[in-house]
């Protein structure tokens, strides 16, 4: 998100009702939990290909909200949650 858009978004927060702020906070908390889960999975895999164990992985798009990676050693792609 561009800095200008972020400033506009944060400027609108005071206009939200209490219920809207609560809903926003729940959504942000859920997203933070998802990001933490992704970090745990990526740490566990350690940036290695689950098929051959190579560390030569590059980002290769997204699928169903998951970052996809492609192994440079073999033509396998995998999605990491």
Buried (B, 14 or more C-beta within 10 A) or exposed (E): EEEEEEEEEEEEEEEEEEEEEEEEEEEEEEEEEEEEEBEEEBEEBEEBBEEEEBEEBEEBEEEEEBBBBBBEBEEBBBBBE
